């Protein structure tokens, strides 16, 4: 059986990796739209968090640091089951931000959030994220 929503989700990340930013953005936004309920909660929080990371990378490449960090922070604000997956994907955004915006306060703010999440993962102390 073909799962269209899963395909859209994976396509967003593949297009991000390929630096096809227009298609990455299109698929990431579709993933968020498909999996966000009217009350703002999600039926697929990890997919939505990953889509926010993809959008963050796209915005960073396009020169919009504020939007990039907003998307990255949105990914961290989503209740999720797997911190491992989120930290791995957030690392992708962190690398782009540190390469392009190393001296910017917003990039440093995201980096601090990423480091805290990575520390929570490695120490197995998710309460560090609160």
N, CA, C and O atoms as CSV, one atom per row, in Angstrom:
chain,resi,resn,atom,element,x,y,z
A,1,UNK,N,N,0.834,-1.172,0.000
A,1,UNK,CA,C,0.000,0.000,0.000
A,1,UNK,C,C,0.888,1.249,0.000
A,1,UNK,O,O,1.886,1.291,0.719
A,2,UNK,N,N,0.547,2.237,-0.776
A,2,UNK,CA,C,1.316,3.471,-0.911
A,2,UNK,C,C,0.819,4.511,0.090
A,2,UNK,O,O,-0.371,4.824,0.131
A,3,UNK,N,N,1.718,5.032,0.876
A,3,UNK,CA,C,1.391,6.056,1.870
A,3,UNK,C,C,1.865,7.409,1.337
A,3,UNK,O,O,3.040,7.756,1.461
A,4,UNK,N,N,0.959,8.154,0.755
A,4,UNK,CA,C,1.296,9.442,0.134
A,4,UNK,C,C,1.910,10.402,1.152
A,4,UNK,O,O,2.876,11.095,0.833
A,5,UNK,N,N,1.374,10.455,2.354
A,5,UNK,CA,C,1.890,11.408,3.336
A,5,UNK,C,C,3.324,11.072,3.739
A,5,UNK,O,O,4.126,11.971,3.994
A,6,UNK,N,N,3.644,9.791,3.797
A,6,UNK,CA,C,5.024,9.400,4.115
A,6,UNK,C,C,5.954,9.780,2.963
A,6,UNK,O,O,7.074,10.234,3.194
A,7,UNK,N,N,5.504,9.598,1.749
A,7,UNK,CA,C,6.308,9.974,0.589
A,7,UNK,C,C,6.603,11.472,0.590
A,7,UNK,O,O,7.738,11.881,0.342
A,8,UNK,N,N,5.592,12.286,0.866
A,8,UNK,CA,C,5.769,13.744,0.896
A,8,UNK,C,C,6.781,14.109,1.973
A,8,UNK,O,O,7.653,14.951,1.758
A,9,UNK,N,N,6.659,13.471,3.127
A,9,UNK,CA,C,7.578,13.718,4.237
A,9,UNK,C,C,9.020,13.388,3.838
A,9,UNK,O,O,9.913,14.217,4.012
A,10,UNK,N,N,9.249,12.199,3.311
A,10,UNK,CA,C,10.611,11.814,2.906
A,10,UNK,C,C,11.123,12.675,1.758
A,10,UNK,O,O,12.310,12.998,1.706
A,11,UNK,N,N,10.249,13.043,0.851
A,11,UNK,CA,C,10.658,13.881,-0.280
A,11,UNK,C,C,11.167,15.239,0.210
A,11,UNK,O,O,12.133,15.770,-0.338
A,12,UNK,N,N,10.532,15.797,1.224
A,12,UNK,CA,C,10.967,17.097,1.750
A,12,UNK,C,C,12.423,17.025,2.197
A,12,UNK,O,O,13.216,17.906,1.865
A,13,UNK,N,N,12.775,16.000,2.934
A,13,UNK,CA,C,14.155,15.878,3.415
A,13,UNK,C,C,15.108,15.562,2.265
A,13,UNK,O,O,16.215,16.099,2.218
A,14,UNK,N,N,14.702,14.712,1.356
A,14,UNK,CA,C,15.570,14.411,0.208
A,14,UNK,C,C,15.841,15.672,-0.604
A,14,UNK,O,O,16.984,15.937,-0.978
A,15,UNK,N,N,14.807,16.441,-0.874
A,15,UNK,CA,C,15.012,17.690,-1.614
A,15,UNK,C,C,15.890,18.666,-0.822
A,15,UNK,O,O,16.671,19.416,-1.408
A,16,UNK,N,N,15.762,18.654,0.495
A,16,UNK,CA,C,16.634,19.503,1.321
A,16,UNK,C,C,18.077,19.072,1.152
A,16,UNK,O,O,18.957,19.911,0.956
A,17,UNK,N,N,18.329,17.780,1.224
A,17,UNK,CA,C,19.694,17.270,1.070
A,17,UNK,C,C,20.253,17.581,-0.314
A,17,UNK,O,O,21.454,17.804,-0.468
A,18,UNK,N,N,19.377,17.595,-1.319
A,18,UNK,CA,C,19.802,17.884,-2.690
A,18,UNK,C,C,19.895,19.384,-2.968
A,18,UNK,O,O,20.277,19.788,-4.066
A,19,UNK,N,N,19.552,20.204,-1.988
A,19,UNK,CA,C,19.548,21.668,-2.106
A,19,UNK,C,C,18.562,22.162,-3.165
A,19,UNK,O,O,18.768,23.212,-3.774
A,20,UNK,N,N,17.494,21.399,-3.376
A,20,UNK,CA,C,16.398,21.839,-4.235
A,20,UNK,C,C,15.390,22.523,-3.314
A,20,UNK,O,O,14.372,21.944,-2.935
A,21,UNK,N,N,15.702,23.764,-2.969
A,21,UNK,CA,C,14.980,24.441,-1.902
A,21,UNK,C,C,13.511,24.682,-2.191
A,21,UNK,O,O,12.687,24.612,-1.278
A,22,UNK,N,N,13.162,24.964,-3.434
A,22,UNK,CA,C,11.755,25.191,-3.749
A,22,UNK,C,C,10.929,23.929,-3.510
A,22,UNK,O,O,9.864,23.984,-2.893
A,23,UNK,N,N,11.417,22.811,-3.992
A,23,UNK,CA,C,10.681,21.549,-3.784
A,23,UNK,C,C,10.714,21.125,-2.321
A,23,UNK,O,O,9.725,20.606,-1.802
A,24,UNK,N,N,11.841,21.341,-1.654
A,24,UNK,CA,C,11.927,21.010,-0.230
A,24,UNK,C,C,10.886,21.796,0.553
A,24,UNK,O,O,10.181,21.242,1.396
A,25,UNK,N,N,10.797,23.089,0.268
A,25,UNK,CA,C,9.819,23.927,0.971
A,25,UNK,C,C,8.392,23.466,0.694
A,25,UNK,O,O,7.573,23.356,1.606
A,26,UNK,N,N,8.113,23.201,-0.563
A,26,UNK,CA,C,6.768,22.752,-0.944
A,26,UNK,C,C,6.371,21.491,-0.174
A,26,UNK,O,O,5.275,21.421,0.382
A,27,UNK,N,N,7.248,20.510,-0.143
A,27,UNK,CA,C,6.926,19.247,0.516
A,27,UNK,C,C,6.906,19.388,2.040
A,27,UNK,O,O,6.083,18.759,2.707
A,28,UNK,N,N,7.793,20.198,2.589
A,28,UNK,CA,C,7.783,20.399,4.039
A,28,UNK,C,C,6.487,21.082,4.472
A,28,UNK,O,O,5.868,20.684,5.459
A,29,UNK,N,N,6.085,22.097,3.738
A,29,UNK,CA,C,4.831,22.787,4.083
A,29,UNK,C,C,3.629,21.848,3.943
A,29,UNK,O,O,2.700,21.893,4.750
A,30,UNK,N,N,3.654,21.005,2.920
A,30,UNK,CA,C,2.560,20.041,2.753
A,30,UNK,C,C,2.541,19.046,3.909
A,30,UNK,O,O,1.469,18.680,4.393
A,31,UNK,N,N,3.710,18.608,4.352
A,31,UNK,CA,C,3.786,17.687,5.498
A,31,UNK,C,C,3.176,18.329,6.736
A,31,UNK,O,O,2.380,17.706,7.439
A,32,UNK,N,N,3.549,19.562,6.998
A,32,UNK,CA,C,3.005,20.256,8.171
A,32,UNK,C,C,1.491,20.402,8.048
A,32,UNK,O,O,0.756,20.157,9.004
A,33,UNK,N,N,1.042,20.797,6.884
A,33,UNK,CA,C,-0.402,20.992,6.667
A,33,UNK,C,C,-1.174,19.685,6.835
A,33,UNK,O,O,-2.236,19.668,7.459
A,34,UNK,N,N,-0.646,18.589,6.281
A,34,UNK,CA,C,-1.330,17.299,6.354
A,34,UNK,C,C,-1.435,16.768,7.779
A,34,UNK,O,O,-2.399,16.085,8.126
A,35,UNK,N,N,-0.435,17.087,8.601
A,35,UNK,CA,C,-0.355,16.467,9.921
A,35,UNK,C,C,-0.674,17.410,11.082
A,35,UNK,O,O,-0.442,17.072,12.243
A,36,UNK,N,N,-1.202,18.580,10.769
A,36,UNK,CA,C,-1.577,19.514,11.832
A,36,UNK,C,C,-3.094,19.570,11.918
A,36,UNK,O,O,-3.782,19.859,10.939
A,37,UNK,N,N,-3.596,19.287,13.110
A,37,UNK,CA,C,-5.034,19.318,13.348
A,37,UNK,C,C,-5.505,20.771,13.506
A,37,UNK,O,O,-4.690,21.670,13.715
A,38,UNK,N,N,-6.802,20.993,13.407
A,38,UNK,CA,C,-7.328,22.352,13.570
A,38,UNK,C,C,-6.952,23.013,14.898
A,38,UNK,O,O,-6.842,24.237,14.969
A,39,UNK,N,N,-6.756,22.216,15.946
A,39,UNK,CA,C,-6.398,22.797,17.253
A,39,UNK,C,C,-4.894,23.055,17.389
A,39,UNK,O,O,-4.436,23.502,18.441
A,40,UNK,N,N,-4.124,22.774,16.330
A,40,UNK,CA,C,-2.689,23.029,16.345
A,40,UNK,C,C,-1.840,21.846,16.759
A,40,UNK,O,O,-0.618,21.886,16.610
A,41,UNK,N,N,-2.454,20.793,17.273
A,41,UNK,CA,C,-1.701,19.591,17.621
A,41,UNK,C,C,-1.403,18.798,16.350
A,41,UNK,O,O,-1.891,19.126,15.268
A,42,UNK,N,N,-0.605,17.765,16.500
A,42,UNK,CA,C,-0.211,16.988,15.328
A,42,UNK,C,C,-0.509,15.512,15.534
A,42,UNK,O,O,-0.419,14.991,16.645
A,43,UNK,N,N,-0.863,14.856,14.448
A,43,UNK,CA,C,-1.026,13.404,14.486
A,43,UNK,C,C,0.270,12.694,14.078
A,43,UNK,O,O,0.330,11.465,14.069
A,44,UNK,N,N,1.308,13.475,13.740
A,44,UNK,CA,C,2.626,12.923,13.381
A,44,UNK,C,C,3.694,13.945,13.802
A,44,UNK,O,O,4.304,14.597,12.954
A,45,UNK,N,N,3.912,14.078,15.108
A,45,UNK,CA,C,4.794,15.142,15.588
A,45,UNK,C,C,6.231,15.069,15.079
A,45,UNK,O,O,6.845,16.109,14.843
A,46,UNK,N,N,6.776,13.883,14.905
A,46,UNK,CA,C,8.150,13.795,14.411
A,46,UNK,C,C,8.234,14.230,12.952
A,46,UNK,O,O,9.203,14.879,12.558
A,47,UNK,N,N,7.257,13.891,12.165
A,47,UNK,CA,C,7.251,14.343,10.771
A,47,UNK,C,C,7.159,15.864,10.710
A,47,UNK,O,O,7.857,16.506,9.926
A,48,UNK,N,N,6.300,16.429,11.536
A,48,UNK,CA,C,6.144,17.888,11.542
A,48,UNK,C,C,7.427,18.555,12.035
A,48,UNK,O,O,7.854,19.564,11.474
A,49,UNK,N,N,8.038,18.004,13.072
A,49,UNK,CA,C,9.298,18.578,13.578
A,49,UNK,C,C,10.372,18.531,12.491
A,49,UNK,O,O,11.084,19.513,12.282
A,50,UNK,N,N,10.491,17.408,11.806
A,50,UNK,CA,C,11.474,17.295,10.722
A,50,UNK,C,C,11.173,18.287,9.595
A,50,UNK,O,O,12.087,18.874,9.016
A,51,UNK,N,N,9.901,18.467,9.295
A,51,UNK,CA,C,9.526,19.419,8.245
A,51,UNK,C,C,9.925,20.838,8.652
A,51,UNK,O,O,10.350,21.626,7.807
A,52,UNK,N,N,9.795,21.167,9.923
A,52,UNK,CA,C,10.240,22.487,10.392
A,52,UNK,C,C,11.760,22.625,10.239
A,52,UNK,O,O,12.250,23.700,9.893
A,53,UNK,N,N,12.498,21.557,10.493
A,53,UNK,CA,C,13.955,21.601,10.300
A,53,UNK,C,C,14.272,21.820,8.821
A,53,UNK,O,O,15.135,22.629,8.480
A,54,UNK,N,N,13.572,21.098,7.945
A,54,UNK,CA,C,13.784,21.296,6.501
A,54,UNK,C,C,13.525,22.756,6.111
A,54,UNK,O,O,14.304,23.354,5.370
A,55,UNK,N,N,12.434,23.315,6.612
A,55,UNK,CA,C,12.134,24.716,6.308
A,55,UNK,C,C,13.203,25.647,6.881
A,55,UNK,O,O,13.563,26.644,6.255
A,56,UNK,N,N,13.702,25.324,8.054
A,56,UNK,CA,C,14.762,26.131,8.640
A,56,UNK,C,C,16.004,26.154,7.760
A,56,UNK,O,O,16.617,27.203,7.562
A,57,UNK,N,N,16.365,25.009,7.244
A,57,UNK,CA,C,17.535,24.924,6.359
A,57,UNK,C,C,17.296,25.739,5.084
A,57,UNK,O,O,18.181,26.464,4.628
A,58,UNK,N,N,16.103,25.614,4.521
A,58,UNK,CA,C,15.767,26.376,3.308
A,58,UNK,C,C,15.870,27.874,3.587
A,58,UNK,O,O,16.479,28.608,2.809
A,59,UNK,N,N,15.286,28.325,4.677
A,59,UNK,CA,C,15.342,29.755,5.011
A,59,UNK,C,C,16.781,30.219,5.232
A,59,UNK,O,O,17.157,31.310,4.805
A,60,UNK,N,N,17.575,29.398,5.893
A,60,UNK,CA,C,18.976,29.769,6.136
A,60,UNK,C,C,19.722,29.930,4.821
A,60,UNK,O,O,20.487,30.878,4.650
A,61,UNK,N,N,19.505,29.020,3.904
A,61,UNK,CA,C,20.168,29.111,2.607
A,61,UNK,C,C,19.730,30.342,1.832
A,61,UNK,O,O,20.504,30.913,1.064
A,62,UNK,N,N,18.499,30.739,2.037
A,62,UNK,CA,C,17.967,31.901,1.317
A,62,UNK,C,C,18.329,33.220,2.001
A,62,UNK,O,O,18.008,34.293,1.492
A,63,UNK,N,N,18.989,33.140,3.140
A,63,UNK,CA,C,19.432,34.354,3.809
A,63,UNK,C,C,18.486,34.908,4.852
A,63,UNK,O,O,18.675,36.033,5.316
A,64,UNK,N,N,17.473,34.151,5.230
A,64,UNK,CA,C,16.510,34.620,6.222
A,64,UNK,C,C,16.781,33.924,7.558
A,64,UNK,O,O,16.143,32.926,7.894
A,65,UNK,N,N,17.730,34.464,8.305
A,65,UNK,CA,C,18.147,33.866,9.568
A,65,UNK,C,C,16.994,33.782,10.561
A,65,UNK,O,O,16.811,32.751,11.209
A,66,UNK,N,N,16.224,34.841,10.687
A,66,UNK,CA,C,15.131,34.845,11.664
A,66,UNK,C,C,14.131,33.721,11.390
A,66,UNK,O,O,13.744,32.999,12.308
A,67,UNK,N,N,13.716,33.573,10.142
A,67,UNK,CA,C,12.772,32.512,9.788
A,67,UNK,C,C,13.401,31.139,10.005
A,67,UNK,O,O,12.725,30.208,10.443
A,68,UNK,N,N,14.692,31.009,9.700
A,68,UNK,CA,C,15.384,29.729,9.889
A,68,UNK,C,C,15.372,29.323,11.355
A,68,UNK,O,O,15.067,28.177,11.687
A,69,UNK,N,N,15.702,30.256,12.223
A,69,UNK,CA,C,15.736,29.953,13.660
A,69,UNK,C,C,14.324,29.714,14.188
A,69,UNK,O,O,14.117,28.828,15.017
A,70,UNK,N,N,13.356,30.490,13.720
A,70,UNK,CA,C,11.968,30.270,14.144
A,70,UNK,C,C,11.511,28.848,13.813
A,70,UNK,O,O,10.873,28.189,14.634
A,71,UNK,N,N,11.838,28.382,12.611
A,71,UNK,CA,C,11.449,27.020,12.213
A,71,UNK,C,C,12.168,25.980,13.077
A,71,UNK,O,O,11.564,25.002,13.517
A,72,UNK,N,N,13.457,26.202,13.313
A,72,UNK,CA,C,14.202,25.270,14.152
A,72,UNK,C,C,13.667,25.202,15.566
A,72,UNK,O,O,13.537,24.119,16.136
A,73,UNK,N,N,13.359,26.343,16.128
A,73,UNK,CA,C,12.800,26.377,17.486
A,73,UNK,C,C,11.428,25.725,17.517
A,73,UNK,O,O,11.082,25.056,18.490
A,74,UNK,N,N,10.641,25.913,16.460
A,74,UNK,CA,C,9.324,25.269,16.386
A,74,UNK,C,C,9.470,23.753,16.442
A,74,UNK,O,O,8.647,23.072,17.053
A,75,UNK,N,N,10.502,23.229,15.815
A,75,UNK,CA,C,10.739,21.779,15.844
A,75,UNK,C,C,10.997,21.309,17.275
A,75,UNK,O,O,10.508,20.257,17.684
A,76,UNK,N,N,11.764,22.089,18.031
A,76,UNK,CA,C,12.046,21.708,19.423
A,76,UNK,C,C,10.820,21.838,20.318
A,76,UNK,O,O,10.742,21.173,21.351
A,77,UNK,N,N,9.873,22.671,19.948
A,77,UNK,CA,C,8.694,22.900,20.784
A,77,UNK,C,C,7.605,21.853,20.613
A,77,UNK,O,O,6.618,21.869,21.349
A,78,UNK,N,N,7.761,20.956,19.673
A,78,UNK,CA,C,6.755,19.933,19.405
A,78,UNK,C,C,6.983,18.737,20.326
A,78,UNK,O,O,8.101,18.236,20.445
A,79,UNK,N,N,5.902,18.284,20.981
A,79,UNK,CA,C,5.997,17.059,21.783
A,79,UNK,C,C,6.283,15.900,20.849
A,79,UNK,O,O,5.626,15.737,19.821
A,80,UNK,N,N,7.269,15.096,21.217
A,80,UNK,CA,C,7.694,14.024,20.337
A,80,UNK,C,C,8.129,12.828,21.164
A,80,UNK,O,O,8.342,12.932,22.372
A,81,UNK,N,N,8.256,11.693,20.493
A,81,UNK,CA,C,8.687,10.473,21.165
A,81,UNK,C,C,10.190,10.265,21.069
A,81,UNK,O,O,10.798,9.721,21.991
A,82,UNK,N,N,10.787,10.684,19.982
A,82,UNK,CA,C,12.200,10.379,19.751
A,82,UNK,C,C,13.049,11.635,19.729
A,82,UNK,O,O,13.015,12.407,18.770
A,83,UNK,N,N,13.800,11.830,20.779
A,83,UNK,CA,C,14.739,12.939,20.826
A,83,UNK,C,C,15.928,12.667,19.908
A,83,UNK,O,O,16.520,13.603,19.371
A,84,UNK,N,N,16.281,11.396,19.723
A,84,UNK,CA,C,17.411,11.040,18.867
A,84,UNK,C,C,17.225,11.565,17.451
A,84,UNK,O,O,18.123,12.200,16.900
A,85,UNK,N,N,16.071,11.305,16.865
A,85,UNK,CA,C,15.804,11.765,15.505
A,85,UNK,C,C,15.841,13.286,15.415
A,85,UNK,O,O,16.406,13.848,14.477
A,86,UNK,N,N,15.242,13.940,16.386
A,86,UNK,CA,C,15.215,15.394,16.353
A,86,UNK,C,C,16.615,15.982,16.480
A,86,UNK,O,O,16.958,16.915,15.753
A,87,UNK,N,N,17.426,15.456,17.386
A,87,UNK,CA,C,18.781,15.974,17.555
A,87,UNK,C,C,19.597,15.766,16.280
A,87,UNK,O,O,20.356,16.649,15.882
A,88,UNK,N,N,19.449,14.629,15.649
A,88,UNK,CA,C,20.172,14.386,14.395
A,88,UNK,C,C,19.783,15.394,13.327
A,88,UNK,O,O,20.655,15.968,12.676
A,89,UNK,N,N,18.489,15.617,13.137
A,89,UNK,CA,C,18.043,16.577,12.112
A,89,UNK,C,C,18.368,18.008,12.508
A,89,UNK,O,O,18.744,18.810,11.654
A,90,UNK,N,N,18.230,18.347,13.790
A,90,UNK,CA,C,18.566,19.696,14.244
A,90,UNK,C,C,20.045,19.976,14.019
A,90,UNK,O,O,20.436,21.121,13.793
A,91,UNK,N,N,20.863,18.937,14.080
A,91,UNK,CA,C,22.284,19.089,13.792
A,91,UNK,C,C,22.521,19.546,12.365
A,91,UNK,O,O,23.465,20.288,12.096
A,92,UNK,N,N,21.661,19.103,11.439
A,92,UNK,CA,C,21.771,19.559,10.051
A,92,UNK,C,C,21.551,21.067,9.963
A,92,UNK,O,O,22.304,21.775,9.295
A,93,UNK,N,N,20.519,21.547,10.638
A,93,UNK,CA,C,20.242,22.986,10.636
A,93,UNK,C,C,21.339,23.741,11.374
A,93,UNK,O,O,21.774,24.800,10.922
A,94,UNK,N,N,21.783,23.215,12.486
A,94,UNK,CA,C,22.836,23.886,13.250
A,94,UNK,C,C,24.100,24.066,12.404
A,94,UNK,O,O,24.735,25.120,12.455
A,95,UNK,N,N,24.464,23.049,11.633
A,95,UNK,CA,C,25.655,23.165,10.771
A,95,UNK,C,C,25.509,24.282,9.745
A,95,UNK,O,O,26.446,25.047,9.516
A,96,UNK,N,N,24.337,24.374,9.131
A,96,UNK,CA,C,24.104,25.431,8.142
A,96,UNK,C,C,24.170,26.796,8.815
A,96,UNK,O,O,24.796,27.718,8.294
A,97,UNK,N,N,23.530,26.927,9.962
A,97,UNK,CA,C,23.539,28.208,10.665
A,97,UNK,C,C,24.946,28.602,11.099
A,97,UNK,O,O,25.316,29.772,11.005
A,98,UNK,N,N,25.730,27.644,11.568
A,98,UNK,CA,C,27.077,27.960,12.035
A,98,UNK,C,C,28.003,28.287,10.857
A,98,UNK,O,O,28.933,29.081,11.002
A,99,UNK,N,N,27.755,27.685,9.707
A,99,UNK,CA,C,28.565,28.002,8.527
A,99,UNK,C,C,28.249,29.399,7.999
A,99,UNK,O,O,29.154,30.141,7.616
A,100,UNK,N,N,26.986,29.750,7.981
A,100,UNK,CA,C,26.566,30.997,7.329
A,100,UNK,C,C,26.416,32.182,8.278
A,100,UNK,O,O,26.564,33.333,7.867
A,101,UNK,N,N,26.123,31.901,9.546
A,101,UNK,CA,C,25.775,32.975,10.479
A,101,UNK,C,C,26.504,32.838,11.814
A,101,UNK,O,O,25.931,33.129,12.864
A,102,UNK,N,N,27.729,32.410,11.783
A,102,UNK,CA,C,28.476,32.089,12.996
A,102,UNK,C,C,28.450,33.204,14.044
A,102,UNK,O,O,28.384,32.908,15.237
A,103,UNK,N,N,28.496,34.437,13.649
A,103,UNK,CA,C,28.590,35.543,14.617
A,103,UNK,C,C,27.247,36.159,14.976
A,103,UNK,O,O,27.203,37.158,15.694
A,104,UNK,N,N,26.181,35.601,14.505
A,104,UNK,CA,C,24.849,36.169,14.752
A,104,UNK,C,C,24.245,35.592,16.035
A,104,UNK,O,O,24.329,34.390,16.290
A,105,UNK,N,N,23.641,36.463,16.828
A,105,UNK,CA,C,23.054,36.052,18.107
A,105,UNK,C,C,21.956,35.003,17.925
A,105,UNK,O,O,21.857,34.067,18.719
A,106,UNK,N,N,21.138,35.151,16.890
A,106,UNK,CA,C,20.061,34.175,16.670
A,106,UNK,C,C,20.617,32.790,16.366
A,106,UNK,O,O,20.092,31.785,16.845
A,107,UNK,N,N,21.671,32.739,15.576
A,107,UNK,CA,C,22.291,31.444,15.273
A,107,UNK,C,C,22.855,30.828,16.544
A,107,UNK,O,O,22.765,29.617,16.747
A,108,UNK,N,N,23.428,31.652,17.389
A,108,UNK,CA,C,23.972,31.163,18.666
A,108,UNK,C,C,22.850,30.678,19.581
A,108,UNK,O,O,23.014,29.694,20.302
A,109,UNK,N,N,21.718,31.367,19.550
A,109,UNK,CA,C,20.561,30.948,20.352
A,109,UNK,C,C,20.097,29.555,19.936
A,109,UNK,O,O,19.820,28.707,20.784
A,110,UNK,N,N,20.015,29.324,18.623
A,110,UNK,CA,C,19.624,27.997,18.158
A,110,UNK,C,C,20.685,26.967,18.543
A,110,UNK,O,O,20.356,25.861,18.973
A,111,UNK,N,N,21.941,27.329,18.389
A,111,UNK,CA,C,23.023,26.402,18.741
A,111,UNK,C,C,22.926,25.993,20.212
A,111,UNK,O,O,23.097,24.819,20.538
A,112,UNK,N,N,22.656,26.938,21.087
A,112,UNK,CA,C,22.515,26.619,22.519
A,112,UNK,C,C,21.364,25.649,22.751
A,112,UNK,O,O,21.484,24.717,23.547
A,113,UNK,N,N,20.256,25.864,22.061
A,113,UNK,CA,C,19.106,24.956,22.201
A,113,UNK,C,C,19.462,23.561,21.689
A,113,UNK,O,O,19.096,22.555,22.296
A,114,UNK,N,N,20.174,23.516,20.576
A,114,UNK,CA,C,20.618,22.241,20.013
A,114,UNK,C,C,21.559,21.529,20.986
A,114,UNK,O,O,21.387,20.337,21.242
A,115,UNK,N,N,22.534,22.226,21.524
A,115,UNK,CA,C,23.494,21.633,22.456
A,115,UNK,C,C,22.773,21.111,23.700
A,115,UNK,O,O,23.106,20.036,24.199
A,116,UNK,N,N,21.802,21.850,24.199
A,116,UNK,CA,C,21.025,21.393,25.359
A,116,UNK,C,C,20.287,20.100,25.037
A,116,UNK,O,O,20.262,19.176,25.850
A,117,UNK,N,N,19.686,20.035,23.851
A,117,UNK,CA,C,18.971,18.815,23.441
A,117,UNK,C,C,19.930,17.648,23.281
A,117,UNK,O,O,19.625,16.527,23.687
A,118,UNK,N,N,21.089,17.910,22.690
A,118,UNK,CA,C,22.082,16.853,22.522
A,118,UNK,C,C,22.575,16.353,23.884
A,118,UNK,O,O,22.765,15.153,24.084
A,119,UNK,N,N,22.778,17.283,24.805
A,119,UNK,CA,C,23.207,16.912,26.161
A,119,UNK,C,C,22.130,16.087,26.866
A,119,UNK,O,O,22.442,15.110,27.548
A,120,UNK,N,N,20.863,16.480,26.703
A,120,UNK,CA,C,19.757,15.730,27.300
A,120,UNK,C,C,19.703,14.318,26.741
A,120,UNK,O,O,19.411,13.366,27.465
A,121,UNK,N,N,19.982,14.187,25.464
A,121,UNK,CA,C,19.981,12.872,24.823
A,121,UNK,C,C,21.130,12.012,25.326
A,121,UNK,O,O,20.926,10.857,25.698
A,122,UNK,N,N,22.321,12.562,25.337
A,122,UNK,CA,C,23.489,11.757,25.715
A,122,UNK,C,C,23.491,11.407,27.196
A,122,UNK,O,O,24.015,10.365,27.590
A,123,UNK,N,N,22.909,12.274,28.015
A,123,UNK,CA,C,22.865,11.984,29.455
A,123,UNK,C,C,21.579,11.270,29.844
A,123,UNK,O,O,21.383,10.899,31.001
A,124,UNK,N,N,20.708,11.085,28.863
A,124,UNK,CA,C,19.398,10.454,29.093
A,124,UNK,C,C,18.607,11.196,30.165
A,124,UNK,O,O,17.988,10.599,31.046
A,125,UNK,N,N,18.654,12.541,30.053
A,125,UNK,CA,C,17.937,13.393,31.006
A,125,UNK,C,C,17.057,14.365,30.240
A,125,UNK,O,O,17.416,15.533,30.093
A,126,UNK,N,N,15.903,13.903,29.745
A,126,UNK,CA,C,15.028,14.773,28.963
A,126,UNK,C,C,14.516,15.974,29.741
A,126,UNK,O,O,14.072,16.950,29.137
A,127,UNK,N,N,14.567,15.927,31.068
A,127,UNK,CA,C,14.094,17.077,31.853
A,127,UNK,C,C,14.958,18.320,31.614
A,127,UNK,O,O,14.545,19.427,31.959
A,128,UNK,N,N,16.155,18.155,31.028
A,128,UNK,CA,C,16.991,19.304,30.698
A,128,UNK,C,C,16.330,20.201,29.664
A,128,UNK,O,O,16.671,21.378,29.545
A,129,UNK,N,N,15.381,19.641,28.914
A,129,UNK,CA,C,14.718,20.405,27.868
A,129,UNK,C,C,13.636,21.316,28.408
A,129,UNK,O,O,13.211,22.243,27.719
A,130,UNK,N,N,13.182,21.072,29.624
A,130,UNK,CA,C,12.090,21.892,30.195
A,130,UNK,C,C,12.535,23.280,30.546
A,130,UNK,O,O,11.736,24.081,31.031
